[in-house]
Amino acid sequence: MPFAAVLIDLDGTLLDTIPDLAHAANATRVELGLAPLPQDTIASYIGKGTEHLIMLTLSNNPAGSTPSANDIQQGLDIFGRHYHAVNGDQATLYPGALEGLNAFKDAGLKMAIVTNKPAEFTHPLLKSAGIANFFEHIVCGDTCTRKKPDPMPLLHACTLLQVAPENALAIGDSVNDALAARAANITVLAVPYGYNEGMDVRSLEVDDIVMSINEAAQWALRN
């Protein structure tokens, strides 16, 4: 096998976290006097980190006004309070996710999470989902100075795992994962069921599209 490690995105790739994120985002809007948004709309805001989510969540307002830095910080504080209260409550592993993690483990690959989600939410979520022990390292949205689509988080994960980028496999659901992996010279697979900011996964520049993490593991074993 050419791969020594697998770098896996979290939201929209391993776990469906939209119900909890939408609950917290809408609770934030209501607290700020805005009407709740459909869950599908909030799903299209996910991928570039919590600050980006809040910026878009607050930008969707009757006046069409752009939130200020202070507005975004206030939104982040409110969102954090609500999301901490529900983080993991309705999150579910996607079909084939657990089987895929076990297949990668049985094949001897090192594993790391590389997510744009802040550490304060990532670690409790992994523990709640019962999958924290699969990963040697967790690279979060605030681990490095830049987030995906910048390659820095993926390259940092490779350094932590002591694996060359060309011997790593990245798996994600969005354009951010694809761009980061390409810039890092890492083979990348995409799953079609996640939160790709409303884009068709077939438009992404990836090495292949797989239907599940388990299928990704079988792909890695074949290649």
C-alpha positions as CSV (number, residue, x, y, z in Angstrom):
1,M,0.0,0.0,0.0
2,P,1.4,3.4,-0.9
3,F,-0.4,5.1,2.0
4,A,1.0,5.3,5.5
5,A,-1.6,7.6,7.0
6,V,-5.1,8.9,6.4
7,L,-6.2,12.5,7.2
8,I,-10.0,12.7,7.7
9,D,-12.3,15.7,7.8
10,L,-15.0,15.6,10.5
11,D,-18.2,17.5,9.8
12,G,-19.9,16.1,6.7
13,T,-17.3,13.4,6.3
14,L,-17.4,11.2,9.4
15,L,-20.3,12.8,11.3
16,D,-23.6,14.4,10.3
17,T,-23.5,17.3,12.7
18,I,-26.0,19.6,10.9
19,P,-28.9,19.2,13.4
20,D,-26.8,20.4,16.4
21,L,-25.1,23.2,14.3
22,A,-28.4,24.4,12.9
23,H,-29.9,24.4,16.4
24,A,-27.1,26.5,17.8
25,A,-27.0,28.8,14.7
26,N,-30.8,29.4,14.9
27,A,-30.7,29.9,18.6
28,T,-28.1,32.6,18.0
29,R,-30.3,34.3,15.4
30,V,-33.3,34.2,17.6
31,E,-31.4,35.7,20.5
32,L,-30.3,38.5,18.2
33,G,-33.8,39.1,16.9
34,L,-33.6,37.3,13.6
35,A,-35.9,34.5,12.3
36,P,-34.6,30.9,12.2
37,L,-33.2,29.6,8.9
38,P,-33.9,26.3,7.2
39,Q,-31.5,23.6,8.1
40,D,-30.4,23.2,4.5
41,T,-29.5,26.9,4.3
42,I,-27.2,26.6,7.4
43,A,-25.7,23.4,6.0
44,S,-24.5,25.5,3.0
45,Y,-22.6,27.8,5.3
46,I,-20.5,25.0,6.8
47,G,-16.9,24.2,5.8
48,K,-14.7,27.2,6.5
49,G,-14.9,27.2,10.3
50,T,-17.2,28.7,12.9
51,E,-16.4,32.3,12.3
52,H,-17.4,31.9,8.6
53,L,-20.6,30.1,9.7
54,I,-21.6,32.9,12.0
55,M,-20.7,35.6,9.4
56,L,-23.0,34.0,6.8
57,T,-25.6,33.2,9.4
58,L,-25.8,36.9,10.5
59,S,-25.5,38.2,6.9
60,N,-28.8,36.5,6.1
61,N,-30.9,39.4,7.4
62,P,-33.9,41.5,6.2
63,A,-31.7,44.6,5.7
64,G,-29.1,42.7,3.7
65,S,-26.4,44.3,5.9
66,T,-23.0,42.9,6.5
67,P,-22.2,42.1,10.1
68,S,-19.4,44.1,11.7
69,A,-16.4,42.5,13.5
70,N,-18.2,43.2,16.8
71,D,-21.4,41.6,15.5
72,I,-19.5,38.5,14.5
73,Q,-17.8,38.3,17.9
74,Q,-21.1,38.6,19.7
75,G,-22.6,36.0,17.4
76,L,-19.6,33.6,18.1
77,D,-20.0,34.1,21.9
78,I,-23.8,33.3,21.7
79,F,-23.3,30.4,19.3
80,G,-20.6,28.9,21.5
81,R,-22.9,28.9,24.5
82,H,-25.7,27.2,22.6
83,Y,-23.5,24.8,20.7
84,H,-21.7,23.6,23.9
85,A,-25.1,22.7,25.3
86,V,-26.1,20.5,22.3
87,N,-22.7,19.4,20.7
88,G,-23.0,15.7,19.9
89,D,-26.7,15.3,21.0
90,Q,-28.0,14.6,17.5
91,A,-24.7,14.0,15.6
92,T,-24.5,10.6,14.0
93,L,-21.8,8.6,12.2
94,Y,-22.4,8.3,8.5
95,P,-23.1,4.8,7.2
96,G,-19.8,3.0,6.7
97,A,-17.8,5.4,8.8
98,L,-17.1,3.1,11.7
99,E,-16.4,0.2,9.4
100,G,-13.9,2.3,7.4
101,L,-12.1,3.5,10.5
102,N,-11.7,-0.1,11.6
103,A,-10.5,-1.1,8.2
104,F,-7.8,1.6,8.2
105,K,-6.8,0.6,11.7
106,D,-6.6,-3.0,10.7
107,A,-4.4,-2.1,7.7
108,G,-2.0,-0.3,10.0
109,L,-2.5,3.2,8.8
110,K,-2.0,6.1,11.1
111,M,-5.0,8.4,11.4
112,A,-5.6,12.0,12.2
113,I,-8.6,14.3,12.1
114,V,-8.1,17.5,10.2
115,T,-11.0,19.8,10.7
116,N,-11.8,23.5,10.6
117,K,-13.9,23.1,13.7
118,P,-12.4,24.7,16.8
119,A,-10.8,22.4,19.4
120,E,-13.3,23.3,22.1
121,F,-16.0,21.6,20.1
122,T,-14.0,19.0,18.3
123,H,-12.7,17.0,21.2
124,P,-16.0,16.6,23.0
125,L,-17.7,15.7,19.8
126,L,-15.2,12.9,19.0
127,K,-15.6,11.6,22.6
128,S,-19.4,11.7,22.4
129,A,-19.3,9.8,19.1
130,G,-17.0,7.2,20.5
131,I,-14.3,7.5,17.9
132,A,-11.6,9.6,19.6
133,N,-9.3,6.6,20.2
134,F,-8.9,5.9,16.4
135,F,-6.8,9.1,16.0
136,E,-3.2,9.7,16.9
137,H,-3.6,13.4,16.4
138,I,-6.4,16.0,16.1
139,V,-5.7,19.1,14.0
140,C,-8.5,21.7,14.6
141,G,-9.5,25.0,13.1
142,D,-7.5,26.8,15.7
143,T,-4.4,24.5,15.8
144,C,-2.6,26.3,13.0
145,T,-2.6,29.9,12.0
146,R,-4.5,29.1,8.8
147,K,-7.4,26.8,8.1
148,K,-8.4,24.7,5.1
149,P,-8.4,25.4,2.1
150,D,-4.9,26.4,3.0
151,P,-2.6,23.3,3.1
152,M,-1.1,24.1,6.4
153,P,-3.4,21.9,8.6
154,L,-2.9,18.9,6.4
155,L,0.9,19.4,6.3
156,H,0.9,19.9,10.1
157,A,-0.9,16.6,10.5
158,C,1.7,14.8,8.3
159,T,4.5,16.3,10.4
160,L,2.8,15.1,13.6
161,L,2.3,11.6,12.1
162,Q,5.9,11.6,10.7
163,V,4.6,10.8,7.2
164,A,5.5,12.4,4.0
165,P,2.6,14.2,2.2
166,E,2.9,11.9,-0.8
167,N,2.3,8.9,1.5
168,A,-0.9,10.3,3.0
169,L,-4.5,10.1,1.9
170,A,-7.0,12.8,2.7
171,I,-10.7,12.3,2.8
172,G,-13.3,15.1,2.9
173,D,-16.6,16.4,1.6
174,S,-15.9,19.9,0.4
175,V,-13.9,22.2,-1.9
176,N,-11.9,23.2,1.1
177,D,-10.6,19.7,1.6
178,A,-9.9,19.3,-2.1
179,L,-8.0,22.5,-2.4
180,A,-6.0,21.9,0.7
181,A,-5.0,18.4,-0.3
182,R,-4.0,19.5,-3.8
183,A,-1.8,22.3,-2.5
184,A,-0.2,19.9,-0.1
185,N,0.5,17.2,-2.8
186,I,-1.8,14.7,-0.9
187,T,-4.0,12.2,-2.6
188,V,-7.6,13.2,-1.8
189,L,-11.0,11.4,-1.9
190,A,-14.4,13.0,-1.6
191,V,-17.6,11.7,-0.2
192,P,-20.8,13.0,-1.8
193,Y,-23.1,13.3,1.2
194,G,-21.5,16.2,3.2
195,Y,-21.6,20.0,3.3
196,N,-19.9,21.2,0.1
197,E,-21.3,24.8,0.4
198,G,-24.0,23.9,-2.2
199,M,-21.5,22.7,-4.8
200,D,-21.8,19.4,-6.7
201,V,-19.1,17.1,-5.4
202,R,-18.4,16.0,-9.0
203,S,-17.0,19.5,-9.6
204,L,-14.2,19.0,-7.2
205,E,-10.6,18.3,-8.3
206,V,-10.1,15.0,-6.4
207,D,-8.6,11.7,-7.2
208,D,-11.9,9.9,-6.8
209,I,-15.3,10.0,-5.2
210,V,-16.3,7.3,-2.8
211,M,-19.6,6.6,-1.2
212,S,-18.4,6.1,2.4
213,I,-15.3,6.0,4.6
214,N,-15.5,2.2,4.3
215,E,-15.3,2.5,0.5
216,A,-12.4,4.9,0.9
217,A,-10.5,2.2,2.9
218,Q,-11.2,-0.3,0.2
219,W,-10.0,2.2,-2.4
220,A,-6.8,2.7,-0.4
221,L,-6.1,-1.0,-0.1
222,R,-6.5,-1.4,-3.9
223,N,-4.3,1.5,-4.9
